[in-house]
Amino acid sequence: MAPVVDGLEAQYAGKVSVRRIDANREGDLANRFGISAVPTYVMLDATGGVLGRTVGGNPDWLADQFQKAAGQ
């Protein structure tokens, strides 16, 4: 999934920010967002509110979420 995320990150540069966390090293953050499986993708708005989430590799969902987040 990394190539998909990297491509979307490049496509939406300046419109959508991507942050990757290591759930094992950043357990508090993982707990905050209810991450219990890897990979989990959480889409947040500018204030940190959860817009959507999915567990597992779903490139179509990610592309749709990036498009929505970019306001397109």
Secondary structure, 3 states (H helix, E strand, C coil): CHHHHHHHHHHCCCCCCCCCCCCCCCHHHHHHCCCCCCCEEEEECCCCCEEEEEECCCHHHHHHHHHHHCCC
